[in-house]
Amino acid sequence: MAANFTEDNRRYFDDLAAKYDIAPWIQELSAKITLYIQQQRDFLHLDPLVAEDVSLLDYACGTGLVSRALGPYVDRIQALDLSANMVTRYKELSALSSIPSVKAATARTGNLLIDELEGPDLQGFSIAAICAALHHVADPASLITKLAGRLRAGGVLAVIDFVDEGETHFPTPAERTIHKHGFNKDEIKSMMEEAGLVDFGWKEMPYRVEMKFREKHSIWRTVFLARGVLPNAA
């Protein structure tokens, strides 16, 4: 069941990759989330005046929203995505970036839940982030634990997704790729604590965002940003 669900996601986003950033509503949504993430860089413990060699794991990277948002505050970026076509599009857009860390970013296909992804370039990150993708994951708690395992001591895991507001179905072609239509604060807190993370934080964007999957039919969602920190060794 999980394998079929994962394959449905892979096929859906492979088909979507080339046109993902074209729709005006997606461009507007991405711009709002990008700005919000940048405004919360202190919340994410990103201080470019203090930190050195700051590394980012952009998981389920898509076309690179998180990389472009946090690129000015990090030195190195490793991006991973289930979809090979999304990785290709990520690389195309990164090559056009004026942000040094984004232009030099490394991107590859990968699924932390099933793939053996080893090597020093995939360990010890200052920050790992997953944006608007956890609701597509069949086992979100296990993924949170896997992402936490890629952090250095003191590193931050950032989850950006939608607040659970009671929805059970949306009229969208992506419906079969969605495991859960959102999360509440207690759910994410519990997952992060089970993964061994501390200093939990939760913020919600002060305005709702529009998603327009069909003509004349809009869905309004609340976006959250959650933080967990891998403790320093005793």
PyMOL commands that set and color helices and strands:
alter all, ss='L'
color gray80, all
select helices_A, chain A and resi 2-19+24-39+65-73+84-95+100-103+120-122+134-136+140-148+175-177+185-194
alter helices_A, ss='H'
color red, helices_A
select strands_A, chain A and resi 55-59+76-81+106-109+125-131+151-162+198-204+209-214+217-221+223-229
alter strands_A, ss='S'
color yellow, strands_A
deselect
rebuild
show_as cartoon
